[in-house]
Amino acid sequence: MRSGILNVYKEPGFTSFDVVAKLRGILHIRKIGHTGTLDPAARGVLPVCIGRATKAVDLMANWTKTYIADMQLGIRTDSQDMTGQILERNPVSVSEDEIQREVASFFGPQDQIPPMYSARKVGGKRLYHYARQGIELERRASHIVIYDIQILSMELPHVIMEVTCSKGTYIRTLCSDIGDALGCGASMAALERIRVGDFDSKNALRLDQIQEAAAAGRLEDILYPVDAVFADLPALKLPEGLTKAGKNGAPIAEKTEGITCLYEGEKQSRTGSDWRKAGLGLAFRVYLSDGVFLGIYVRCEEGLRLKNFFYEERL
């Protein structure tokens, strides 16, 4: 099968690595990688890269993510969610207006200390290994950004929020920090990831649906091409004479003629119709003359140099 990206809807009870393992069995391919861990109890969008598309995993991990979280006030747990051991139960005496104000105050850039029950590594060992032994370690705060945070509904002690955030944000910790700020504590009762970059839960498929598609020979129909990840970049098409050089990932000299600009509108305004007018460092999607995606090239003083290579021979 060709390389590409599956928009998987992870169901509760599976780890992200469980999803990868099951897909290896369904697709009969080893080269598979997910683009951002979801807790076992959480559900939602988990883009999974197949074949050469795994080279895009690190790039996709930086995408913004959107969640729907159920924050339960008045409870503190050791894991910051309701799967952990309850440490405190407190009365919830805050008003809805106070909750609205406190939640809104978490908008923007901030530092967040990762939870002990997490996959972050300290001394080469994941934090949850220490947490399971009852060991609490000092953790370095991570810089995160909350791009948007909205309360969708309140039925105290439950507060349903929609949060759009940067890579590295722990929604469990966000809930716990909001609870601490309110003085009553809080834990995350449920979590759904509804968006990762351009991948949306409305179009995500469960593992059983993917298995059905594989059995019916319809995998190509549900696989997103890897260049979809880079749809916001301007695109260039090489002339037929550069096919061999393109397949080998060779650099493209500035004097090269016959390269076609495929982009329009705002993307085209960066360079006009001549890619050579682009500023140094500008990235392009580059295709062969027959439309096959090669990879990402970056403008340099000599012309264009390859940054990420995704080409594979068509069978």
C-alpha positions as CSV (number, residue, x, y, z in Angstrom):
1,M,0.0,0.0,0.0
2,R,1.1,3.6,-0.6
3,S,2.2,5.9,2.2
4,G,-0.2,8.4,3.8
5,I,-2.0,9.4,6.9
6,L,-5.0,7.8,8.6
7,N,-7.3,10.0,10.7
8,V,-8.0,7.5,13.5
9,Y,-10.6,8.0,16.2
10,K,-9.1,6.5,19.3
11,E,-11.6,4.9,21.7
12,P,-11.3,4.8,25.5
13,G,-9.4,1.8,26.8
14,F,-6.6,1.9,24.2
15,T,-3.3,3.5,24.5
16,S,-1.9,5.4,21.5
17,F,0.7,2.6,21.1
18,D,-2.2,0.0,21.2
19,V,-3.6,1.8,18.2
20,V,-0.3,1.6,16.3
21,A,0.1,-2.1,17.2
22,K,-3.4,-2.9,16.0
23,L,-2.9,-1.0,12.7
24,R,0.3,-2.9,12.1
25,G,-1.8,-6.1,12.2
26,I,-4.6,-4.7,10.0
27,L,-2.3,-3.1,7.4
28,H,0.6,-5.7,7.6
29,I,3.1,-2.9,7.6
30,R,5.7,-2.1,10.3
31,K,6.5,1.5,9.5
32,I,3.7,3.3,11.4
33,G,3.8,6.2,13.9
34,H,1.2,8.3,15.7
35,T,1.5,12.1,16.0
36,G,0.7,12.8,19.7
37,T,-0.2,10.6,22.7
38,L,-3.7,10.4,24.0
39,D,-4.3,9.1,27.5
40,P,-5.9,5.6,27.6
41,A,-9.1,6.9,29.1
42,A,-9.4,9.7,26.5
43,R,-11.0,9.5,23.1
44,G,-10.6,11.4,19.9
45,V,-8.5,12.3,16.9
46,L,-5.1,10.5,16.6
47,P,-3.5,11.0,13.1
48,V,-1.3,8.0,12.3
49,C,1.4,8.1,9.6
50,I,2.0,5.1,7.4
51,G,5.2,4.3,5.4
52,R,7.3,7.2,4.3
53,A,4.7,9.5,5.8
54,T,6.3,8.7,9.2
55,K,8.9,11.3,8.3
56,A,6.1,13.9,9.0
57,V,5.4,12.7,12.5
58,D,7.6,15.2,14.2
59,L,6.3,18.1,12.1
60,M,2.7,17.1,12.8
61,A,3.4,16.8,16.6
62,N,3.8,20.6,16.6
63,W,0.3,21.2,15.3
64,T,-2.3,22.9,17.6
65,K,-4.9,20.6,19.1
66,T,-8.5,21.2,20.3
67,Y,-10.1,19.3,23.1
68,I,-13.5,19.0,24.9
69,A,-12.8,18.5,28.6
70,D,-15.1,17.7,31.5
71,M,-13.6,19.4,34.6
72,Q,-15.0,18.1,37.9
73,L,-14.5,20.7,40.7
74,G,-14.0,19.8,44.3
75,I,-11.9,16.7,43.8
76,R,-8.1,16.3,43.7
77,T,-6.5,13.1,42.6
78,D,-2.9,11.9,42.3
79,S,-3.2,11.7,38.5
80,Q,-5.2,14.9,38.0
81,D,-8.0,12.9,36.4
82,M,-10.7,10.5,37.7
83,T,-8.6,7.4,37.0
84,G,-6.3,8.2,39.9
85,Q,-6.6,7.9,43.7
86,I,-8.7,10.6,45.3
87,L,-6.7,12.7,47.6
88,E,-9.2,15.4,48.6
89,R,-12.9,16.1,48.4
90,N,-13.9,19.8,48.9
91,P,-17.2,21.7,48.8
92,V,-17.7,23.7,45.6
93,S,-18.9,27.1,46.8
94,V,-17.7,29.3,43.9
95,S,-20.1,31.0,41.6
96,E,-20.4,30.5,37.9
97,D,-19.2,34.0,37.3
98,E,-16.0,33.3,39.3
99,I,-15.5,30.1,37.3
100,Q,-15.9,32.0,34.0
101,R,-13.3,34.6,35.1
102,E,-10.8,32.1,36.4
103,V,-11.1,29.9,33.3
104,A,-10.6,33.0,31.0
105,S,-7.4,33.9,32.9
106,F,-5.7,30.8,31.6
107,F,-5.8,32.1,28.0
108,G,-2.4,32.8,26.4
109,P,1.2,31.8,26.9
110,Q,2.2,30.2,30.3
111,D,4.4,27.7,32.0
112,Q,2.9,24.4,33.0
113,I,4.5,21.7,35.2
114,P,3.8,18.2,33.6
115,P,2.0,15.7,35.8
116,M,3.9,12.8,37.4
117,Y,1.5,10.4,35.6
118,S,2.8,11.3,32.2
119,A,5.2,10.0,29.5
120,R,7.7,12.8,30.0
121,K,11.2,11.5,30.7
122,V,13.4,12.5,33.6
123,G,16.8,10.8,33.8
124,G,15.9,8.6,30.8
125,K,12.8,7.2,32.6
126,R,9.2,8.1,32.0
127,L,7.6,9.9,34.9
128,Y,4.7,7.5,35.3
129,H,7.3,4.8,36.3
130,Y,8.3,6.9,39.3
131,A,4.6,7.8,40.1
132,R,3.6,4.1,40.3
133,Q,6.3,3.7,42.9
134,G,5.0,6.6,44.9
135,I,8.0,8.8,44.0
136,E,7.4,12.5,43.4
137,L,10.1,14.2,41.4
138,E,10.8,17.9,40.7
139,R,9.8,18.6,37.1
140,R,10.8,21.5,34.9
141,A,7.9,23.6,33.6
142,S,7.1,23.6,29.9
143,H,6.2,26.7,28.0
144,I,2.7,26.2,26.4
145,V,0.1,28.4,24.8
146,I,-3.7,28.2,25.3
147,Y,-4.9,29.8,22.1
148,D,-8.6,29.6,23.0
149,I,-10.5,28.4,26.1
150,Q,-14.3,28.5,26.3
151,I,-16.8,27.2,28.8
152,L,-19.5,25.3,26.8
153,S,-21.7,24.4,29.8
154,M,-21.8,24.2,33.6
155,E,-23.7,21.9,35.8
156,L,-21.7,22.1,38.9
157,P,-19.5,20.4,40.0
158,H,-18.9,19.7,36.2
159,V,-17.6,22.3,33.8
160,I,-17.4,21.4,30.1
161,M,-14.7,23.4,28.3
162,E,-13.3,23.6,24.8
163,V,-9.6,24.2,24.7
164,T,-7.3,24.9,21.7
165,C,-3.6,24.6,22.7
166,S,0.0,24.1,21.7
167,K,2.1,21.0,21.7
168,G,3.0,19.7,25.2
169,T,-0.2,20.9,27.0
170,Y,-1.7,18.6,29.5
171,I,-5.4,19.2,29.8
172,R,-5.5,17.2,33.1
173,T,-3.0,19.7,34.5
174,L,-5.0,22.7,33.2
175,C,-8.0,21.4,35.0
176,S,-6.1,20.9,38.2
177,D,-4.5,24.3,38.0
178,I,-7.9,26.0,37.4
179,G,-9.3,24.1,40.4
180,D,-6.3,25.2,42.6
181,A,-6.9,28.8,41.5
182,L,-10.6,28.5,42.5
183,G,-9.6,27.1,45.9
184,C,-11.6,23.9,45.6
185,G,-9.4,21.7,43.5
186,A,-10.4,19.9,40.3
187,S,-9.7,16.8,38.2
188,M,-10.5,15.9,34.6
189,A,-13.5,13.6,34.4
190,A,-13.4,13.0,30.6
191,L,-11.5,14.2,27.5
192,E,-12.1,14.1,23.8
193,R,-9.6,15.5,21.2
194,I,-11.7,16.9,18.4
195,R,-9.0,18.4,16.2
196,V,-5.3,18.0,15.4
197,G,-4.3,20.6,12.8
198,D,-6.6,20.0,9.8
199,F,-7.7,16.5,11.0
200,D,-11.2,16.6,12.5
201,S,-13.2,14.1,14.6
202,K,-16.1,14.3,12.1
203,N,-13.9,12.6,9.6
204,A,-12.0,10.3,11.9
205,L,-12.5,6.5,11.7
206,R,-12.5,3.9,14.5
207,L,-10.2,0.9,14.2
208,D,-13.1,-1.4,13.3
209,Q,-14.0,0.9,10.4
210,I,-10.4,0.9,9.2
211,Q,-10.4,-2.9,9.4
212,E,-13.6,-3.1,7.4
213,A,-12.1,-0.8,4.7
214,A,-8.9,-3.0,4.6
215,A,-11.0,-6.2,4.2
216,A,-12.9,-4.5,1.4
217,G,-9.8,-3.3,-0.4
218,R,-10.7,0.4,0.2
219,L,-7.7,1.5,2.2
220,E,-6.7,3.9,-0.6
221,D,-10.0,5.7,-0.2
222,I,-9.4,6.6,3.5
223,L,-5.7,7.4,3.3
224,Y,-4.8,11.0,3.2
225,P,-1.8,11.8,1.0
226,V,1.3,13.0,2.9
227,D,1.4,16.3,1.0
228,A,-2.0,17.2,2.7
229,V,0.1,18.0,5.8
230,F,1.9,20.8,3.9
231,A,-1.1,22.3,2.1
232,D,-0.3,25.7,3.4
233,L,3.0,25.8,1.5
234,P,3.4,27.1,-2.0
235,A,4.0,24.3,-4.6
236,L,6.3,23.9,-7.6
237,K,6.3,21.3,-10.4
238,L,9.6,20.3,-12.0
239,P,10.0,19.9,-15.7
240,E,10.2,16.4,-17.1
241,G,14.0,16.7,-17.6
242,L,14.5,16.9,-13.9
243,T,12.6,13.6,-13.1
244,K,15.7,11.6,-12.4
245,A,17.3,14.3,-10.3
246,G,14.1,14.8,-8.4
247,K,13.8,11.1,-7.6
248,N,17.3,11.2,-6.2
249,G,16.6,14.2,-4.0
250,A,19.2,16.3,-5.8
251,P,19.4,20.1,-5.2
252,I,17.9,22.4,-7.8
253,A,20.1,25.1,-9.2
254,E,18.9,28.7,-9.3
255,K,19.5,28.8,-13.1
256,T,17.1,25.9,-13.7
257,E,14.3,26.8,-16.2
258,G,10.9,25.3,-16.7
259,I,9.8,25.0,-13.1
260,T,6.0,25.7,-12.8
261,C,4.4,27.6,-9.9
262,L,1.2,25.7,-8.9
263,Y,0.0,28.1,-6.2
264,E,-2.3,31.1,-6.3
265,G,-3.6,34.0,-4.3
266,E,-1.9,34.8,-1.0
267,K,0.7,32.0,-1.4
268,Q,1.7,33.3,-4.9
269,S,2.1,36.9,-3.7
270,R,5.2,35.8,-1.7
271,T,7.1,35.1,-4.9
272,G,5.0,36.1,-7.9
273,S,5.3,33.6,-10.7
274,D,9.1,33.1,-10.3
275,W,10.2,30.9,-7.3
276,R,13.7,32.5,-7.6
277,K,12.2,35.7,-6.1
278,A,11.4,33.9,-2.9
279,G,13.2,34.8,0.3
280,L,15.9,32.5,1.7
281,G,14.4,29.8,3.9
282,L,10.9,29.8,2.3
283,A,9.7,26.2,2.0
284,F,8.0,24.7,-1.1
285,R,6.1,21.5,-1.9
286,V,7.8,20.1,-4.9
287,Y,6.2,17.7,-7.4
288,L,7.5,15.8,-10.5
289,S,6.0,16.6,-13.9
290,D,3.5,13.8,-13.5
291,G,2.2,15.3,-10.2
292,V,4.0,12.8,-7.9
293,F,5.0,14.5,-4.6
294,L,8.7,14.6,-4.0
295,G,9.0,16.4,-0.7
296,I,9.8,19.8,0.9
297,Y,12.5,21.9,-0.6
298,V,13.8,25.2,1.0
299,R,15.0,28.2,-0.9
300,C,18.8,28.7,-0.5
301,E,21.4,30.8,-2.1
302,E,22.2,28.1,-4.7
303,G,18.5,27.5,-5.6
304,L,16.5,24.9,-3.7
305,R,17.7,22.2,-1.4
306,L,15.8,19.1,-0.1
307,K,14.6,19.3,3.5
308,N,12.1,16.3,3.8
309,F,12.0,13.6,1.2
310,F,8.7,11.6,0.7
311,Y,9.0,10.2,-2.8
312,E,8.2,6.5,-3.4
313,E,8.0,4.6,-6.6
314,R,4.5,3.9,-7.8
315,L,3.8,0.1,-8.1
